[in-house]
Amino acid sequence: MGKVYLVGAGPGAVDLMTLRGARILASADIVFYDALVGNELLSLAPRAIHVPVGKRSGIASTDQRIINRCLVTAARHHQCVVRLKGGDPMVFGRAQEELDALSAAGIDTEVVPGITTALAASAQVKIALTRRGTSRSIIFATPAIGDGEADSDWAAAIKSQSTVALYMGLNQAERLVQSMKFHGVPGNTPVLVMENVSTPDARQMVTTLSELPEANNWRHDGPVMVLIGRVFDRMVQTEAVELLEALPG
């Protein structure tokens, strides 16, 4: 019986993966990887079989129950099985479902954490997600709903003095704006939208909560992180000054 490692691939840049994760990939016999894991990361597992099991919103994906069964079967035929997940396995990665299935089958597991995208985005723009007098808490949330999952009033947990990191949320921008305004978040709250965080293709846009739905016209096809909060006031002010300076006369 082999062992299954749930490894965090980090936000995208290969050198942001942990040393432990890279070491385990180098020894892997088979790797089941997410849609957002690039070829550069997979090259760290040169001797392994690479099996795509990714999920993308709005695209036909591998059912989670099938992934669970594949991991159990692979552990019965290989010594080192890796489930490679974008970001951190324990943040919106369905890790618990896989861990429970493996535990029920009596298979040894280990979780190797990775840098979740919200933290990489904060580092990239050099804006802290917490700041004295501005934000004392961070909320990690997603408005996305999985198969058979009931809708939840996720916005009820948001406080005006918190910084909110929204995963998989831009394609539901109008709905999430309505939910946040209903719970008292002002429409002029700064929003930072970032695509392909930590990679050479990274892009960013500064907007406000009320204008967030327009960001769908800006995005390409890369993974998007939406960060909301007063900690980004400085970026909004800087952008306003740059626009004024660019005006003729």
N, C-alpha and C positions, 0 to 999 in steps of 0.2 A: 504494500500500500504506500503510495507516494504522499507528498505534502503539497498543499495548495497555498500559494502566496497571493494575497490581494495587494497589489503594488500601485501606489499613486504615481502617475506619470508626470504630475506637475501641470503647469498652465500651458505648456507647449514647447518652450525652449529646452533642448535636450540637456543642457548643462544646469538646469534647475531641478533635475531629478536627484534624489538623494544617492549617496554613495552606496548605501545598502541596497536600494532598488536596482542600481546598475549592476552590482555584484550578483544579485539573484538572477537578473535577466541573462547574464553571461553564462549561468549554469542551467538555464531553463531547457527542458525537453520539449515543451509545448506552451505557446502563449495565446491566450484568448484576449483580444484587444478591442478597445472602444473605437468608435468612428472618428474621434478627435485625436487619436494617437497617430502621429506621422511616421513616415518611413525611417527618418533619422533615429527616432527612439527605438523602432523595431530592429534597427541594425545593431543595437546593443545585445540582441539575442541571436547571434549568427548560427548557432547549432540547433535552434528550436524550430518546430513547426508553428507557423503563424496562422491563426484562425480568427477572422473578423466576426465579431458579434455585437457590433455597434448599434446604438440607438440615436436617431436624430428626429426631432419634432417634425411631424407631418410626413415622414418617410417610412415606408415599410421596414420594420426592424425585427430582429430576432426576439422571439417571446422569452420572457425571463425564466419561465419554467424549463424551457429547452436549454438555456444557458446553465441553469442549475444542474440539469442532468448531464450535460457535457462535462462539467467540472468534476462531477462524481465519477463518471466513466473514465475520464483522463487520469484521475488519481489512482485508478486501479490498473493502469497500464504504464504510467510514467512516474519517475521518482520526483521530478521537480516540475510542478504545474504552476504557471503564472496567469493570474487574471489581472491584466493591465488596464487601469482605469484613469481617465483624464482627471487632473486636479488631485484631490484627496479621495480615497475610496469611501470614506465615511461621511462625505458631504454630498448629498443628493446622488449617490452612486449605486443605490440598491444593494449595498454591501451586506446589510443585515439579512436579506433574503438568501443570499448566497452562503453566508456563514451558517445560517440555520440549516440549510439543506446539507451542507458538508458535515456539520456536527451530527445531524440525524443519521448520516451514513457512516459515522465513526472515522472520519478523515481528519487528519491533523491540519491545522491552518495557522497562518501568520499574516498579520496586516502590517504593511509597510507604508507609513503615511507619506503624503506628498503635499506640495504647496498648492493650496486652493486658489482659484483664479482671482478672487476678490483681494487677497493679500498681494498677489503679484501685480495686480492693477494699481493698487495703492503705492507700491514701491516704484512702479514705472513712472507715475506722474508726480512722485515725491510729495504726496498729500496724505497725512496720517488719517486713518479712519476714526480715531478718537483724538479729542483735544480738550484740555481743561476749559470749562466754561462754554463749550460748544456741543460736544458729543461725548457722553459717558458710556455709551453702549453701542454694540454692533448687532444688527439683526440679519441673519442669513435666511433668505426666504425664496420660494419659487411659487408662482401661480400655476405652474404646469400640473396637469392631472394625468395620472397613469391609468392603464386599463383597469377597470373595475374599482377605481378609487373615487370616493365621494369628494365633492368640492368642499373646501374648508375656508373659513373666514380668516385667512392668513394675515390680512391687513389689520385685523383687530389688535395684533401684538405690537404694531408700530407706534412709537412715541415720537413726538415732534423733535425731541432732543437726541434722537438716535440716528446713526448712519445705517442705511439699509443697503444690503448687497443682494440684488435680485438675479437669480440664475434662471435661464431659460424663460425669460419673461417678455422680451421685446415684441414677439409676435402677438402678445395679448396686451399691448400697451394701453389701448383705450379702456379696457376692463380694469387694469391695475391702477390707472390714474383715477378712475371713478371710485374704486375701493379706498384708495389712500386719502382722497379728498373727503370722502364720507367719514373717515376716522380722524379728520382734523388736520391733515398734512396740507399746508398752504400750497396753492398752485405755483407760487414763485420760488419754491424750494429748488435749489440747484441740483442738476442731474448730470452725471458723467457717464456717457455711453462709450464702451471700449470693445473693439473687435480684434480678434487674434492677439490677445494679450501676450506679451513677452517674446513674440516672434518678429522677424523682419517685416512682415506684412501688417503689423499692428497699426490701428487707426483709432482716433478718439474724436468725440464730439461733445461739446458742452451745451446744455440746454436747460430748460426748467421742466418741472413736473407737468404743467399744463401743455407744454409743447412737445412732450415726449413722443406721442404717436407719430409725429413727423419724422422721427429717427428711422422708421421702417423704410422710408424712401432713400435714406443715406446708406444703409448697411449693404454689404455684399453677401457672401455665403458663409462667412466664418463664424465661429462661436462668439457670442456677445455677452458681456457683463454690464449690468446697469447698476450704478452706484448713486444713491440719493442721500442728500444731507447738507446741512449748513457748513460742513467742513470744506465744501467745494465753492463757497462764496467767492473766494479769492480768484478762482479760475474764471467764474462768470464775470467778475469785475475786470479782470485782465483782458478777456475777449471783448468786452464792451469798449475799453480804451483803444484796443487795436482797430476795431471797426471805425471808431470816430477818427482816428489818425489816418485811416485809409480814405476817408471822404475827401473829395476835391475841395480846395479852398481852405 
